[in-house]
């Protein structure tokens, strides 16, 4: 009887880790079918893709916590049509990029982008578009090396007023238990949160991503090492550097609530801001035209 109870308890403890181990890995076979190309960087291979006219001003697009680079599909064509050349890439642990054994913090993400630009021999200034967590990464990268950046466009950016769910906070704040919960319940919790994506096909793609090895641990690590702190200092450095910033918000966003606009106004009064009143956090999917128009109006002085 004691043996049976012990076996049941061990099975319960091990089950989430076995689930993670059984998920499909991102291996050479899967990467071979990826669109675009790969750059081998110091922390691992990074999947990237160029679009738009060669010779156009370079705009680097940084995706969010759970959304690989294809999440930008609805706005890429419109931005390319304005004359810009876009560079998209998958953050470590997402999409086709390698899963890395490291804290997913600002240093890792900034190093990934810096090395990618160097490997691709991108010269001169570039501009950044960052969505959600990618907005936080773009902010931190630009604050660290403002001379390399032309301007910054932030779409529902993290780094201010983020509201994690109760389960997200539990996973983030309790090492050990957090890993167990993340691998066992994290994906289902995330699937419910993706209700803000209006495109059912895209939503299914994002859900499928969580069934690949390494995605949930990367999300957990990002929550612990990048998303838990605000970016007040970085935004103030951008203001002192006089770097042009446009922030686009969803008026009905429940992930990054509208109060974030007021916080950014306090941190960087020089930033331009635009709100799409009826948009939720998935504004790239639901309101691509409005984003492209706002981007075009903002960048008229940069072409």
Residue pairs with C-beta under 8 A, 6 or more apart in sequence:
13 180
15 184
16 179
16 180
16 181
16 182
16 183
16 184
16 185
17 179
17 180
17 183
19 183
19 184
20 183
20 213
20 216
20 217
21 213
23 211
23 212
23 213
24 30
24 211
24 212
24 213
25 212
25 213
25 214
26 96
26 97
26 98
26 99
26 212
26 213
26 214
30 96
31 38
31 45
31 47
31 96
34 47
34 95
34 96
35 49
36 47
36 48
36 49
36 50
36 88
37 47
37 48
37 49
38 45
38 46
38 47
38 48
38 96
39 45
39 46
39 48
39 115
39 116
39 119
39 120
40 46
40 119
41 111
41 112
41 115
41 116
41 119
42 111
42 115
43 92
43 98
43 100
43 102
43 108
43 111
43 112
44 92
44 97
44 98
44 99
44 100
45 97
45 98
46 89
46 90
46 92
46 97
46 98
46 112
46 116
47 69
47 89
47 90
47 95
47 96
47 97
48 69
48 87
48 88
48 89
48 90
48 116
48 120
49 69
49 87
49 88
49 89
50 85
50 86
50 87
51 76
51 77
51 80
51 85
51 86
51 88
52 76
52 79
52 80
52 83
52 84
52 85
52 86
53 80
53 83
53 84
53 85
54 85
55 85
56 80
56 83
56 84
56 85
57 83
57 84
57 85
57 127
57 150
57 302
57 303
58 84
58 85
58 86
58 87
58 122
58 126
58 127
59 79
59 84
59 85
59 86
59 87
59 126
59 127
59 128
59 129
60 86
60 87
60 88
60 89
60 113
60 117
60 126
60 127
60 128
60 129
61 69
61 72
61 76
61 86
61 87
61 88
61 128
61 129
61 130
61 131
61 134
62 89
62 91
62 113
62 128
62 129
62 130
62 131
62 134
62 135
62 137
62 138
63 69
63 71
63 72
63 88
63 90
63 91
63 94
63 131
63 132
63 134
64 71
64 131
64 132
64 133
64 134
64 135
64 158
65 132
65 133
65 158
65 219
65 222
65 223
65 227
66 94
66 190
66 194
66 206
66 209
66 210
66 215
66 219
67 94
67 131
67 132
67 206
68 90
68 94
68 95
68 96
68 209
69 88
69 89
69 90
69 95
70 88
70 95
70 205
71 131
71 202
71 206
71 284
71 285
72 86
72 88
72 129
72 131
72 284
74 284
74 285
74 288
75 284
75 288
75 291
75 292
75 295
76 86
76 88
78 288
78 289
78 291
78 292
79 86
79 129
79 292
79 295
80 86
82 292
82 295
82 296
82 299
82 303
83 303
84 127
84 299
84 303
87 120
87 122
87 126
89 97
89 112
89 113
89 116
90 96
90 97
91 97
91 109
91 112
91 134
91 137
91 218
92 98
92 99
92 100
92 102
92 104
92 108
92 109
92 112
92 218
93 99
93 100
93 104
93 214
93 215
93 217
93 218
93 219
93 221
93 222
94 209
94 215
94 218
95 209
99 213
99 214
99 217
99 218
100 108
102 108
103 221
103 224
103 225
104 218
104 221
104 222
104 225
104 226
105 225
105 226
106 137
106 140
106 226
109 137
109 140
109 141
109 226
110 137
110 140
110 141
110 144
113 137
113 141
114 141
114 145
117 126
117 148
125 147
125 148
125 149
125 150
126 148
126 149
126 150
127 149
127 150
127 151
127 152
127 153
127 299
127 302
128 138
128 141
128 142
128 149
128 151
128 152
128 153
129 138
129 153
129 154
129 155
129 295
130 136
130 137
130 138
130 139
130 152
130 153
130 154
130 155
130 157
131 155
131 156
131 157
131 284
132 155
132 156
132 157
132 158
132 255
132 256
132 281
133 158
133 222
133 226
133 227
134 157
135 154
135 155
135 156
135 157
135 158
135 159
135 247
136 157
136 158
136 159
136 226
136 227
136 231
137 226
138 152
138 154
138 157
139 152
139 154
139 157
139 159
139 231
139 234
139 235
139 238
140 231
140 234
141 149
142 148
142 149
142 152
142 234
142 238
142 243
143 231
143 233
143 234
143 235
143 237
143 238
143 241
146 237
146 238
146 241
146 243
149 243
150 244
150 302
151 243
151 244
151 245
151 246
151 298
151 299
151 302
152 238
152 243
152 244
152 245
152 246
153 245
153 246
153 247
153 248
153 295
153 298
154 245
154 246
154 247
154 248
155 248
155 283
155 284
155 291
156 248
156 249
156 250
156 253
156 255
156 256
156 281
156 283
157 247
157 256
157 260
158 227
158 231
158 256
159 230
159 231
159 234
159 235
160 230
160 231
160 232
160 256
160 260
160 263
160 264
160 267
161 256
161 257
161 259
161 260
161 263
162 227
162 255
162 256
163 254
163 255
163 257
164 172
164 223
164 227
165 189
165 193
167 181
167 185
167 186
167 189
168 189
168 223
170 177
170 178
170 181
171 177
171 178
171 181
171 182
171 186
171 220
171 223
172 178
172 220
172 223
172 224
172 228
174 181
178 220
178 224
179 217
179 220
182 216
182 217
182 219
182 220
183 216
183 217
186 210
186 216
186 219
186 220
187 207
187 210
187 211
187 216
190 210
190 219
191 207
191 210
193 255
194 203
194 206
194 207
196 253
196 254
196 255
196 280
196 281
196 282
197 203
197 206
197 282
197 285
198 282
198 285
198 286
199 282
199 285
199 286
202 285
209 215
210 216
232 267
235 264
235 267
235 268
235 271
236 267
236 268
238 245
238 268
238 271
239 267
239 268
239 269
239 270
239 271
242 270
244 272
244 298
245 268
245 270
245 271
245 272
246 271
246 272
246 273
246 274
246 294
246 295
246 298
247 261
247 264
247 271
247 272
247 273
247 274
248 273
248 274
248 275
248 276
248 283
248 291
248 294
249 256
249 258
249 260
249 261
249 273
249 274
249 275
249 276
249 279
250 256
250 275
250 276
250 279
250 280
250 281
250 282
250 283
250 287
251 258
251 275
251 276
251 277
251 278
251 279
252 277
252 278
252 279
252 280
253 279
253 280
253 281
253 283
254 280
254 281
255 281
256 281
258 275
261 273
261 275
264 271
264 273
265 271
265 273
272 298
274 294
276 283
276 287
276 290
276 291
279 286
279 287
279 290
280 286
283 290
283 291
284 291
